[in-house]
Amino acid sequence: MPYTVAVLAAASEDQGPGSTLRVVLLVSLVGAALLAWFLLRGYRNDDNND
């Protein structure tokens, strides 16, 4: 197992910031979608709020 971690760490050093930027972009998109869902569900009208 430590050998696998060492190989992955060595491989990630050669790639630059590409994988980090992908992770940041993915997390921000998921976060934006969850935030939009959370905010917009308050505007739903179920005809139960007279």
N, C-alpha and C positions, 0 to 999 in steps of 0.2 A: 504493500500500500504506500509506504513512503516513497518508493521508487516512482510510482505513478504521479504522485504530487510533484516530485522533483522534475519529471519530464514535462508535465503540464506547465510548471513555473518557467522552465527554460524555454518552452515553445512560446509562451505568452510574452516573454521579453522581446522577441523578435518582431512581434506583430504591431507594436505601437499602440496608439489609443483607440484603434478601431473597435475592439470588442467592448471596451469600457463605454464608448459613446453609444454603442448599440444597446447596452444594458440600461444606460441612463435614458435613452430615448424610449425604450420599451416601458420602463417603469413610469416615466412621465405620461405616456399615452394612457396606460392603464389607470393611473391616478386621475388624470383629467376625465376619463370616462366615468369613473366611480364618483367623482365630485359632481359632474353634470347629472348623473342619475340621482344622487342624493339631493341636490338642489331642486331638480325639476319634479321630483315626486311630490313635493309640497304644493305644486300648482295643479295637481290632478284634481278633477272634479268628479266625485262619485255620486253626486246628488244626495249625499248623506250629511252634508254640512250646512243645514239650513240656518 
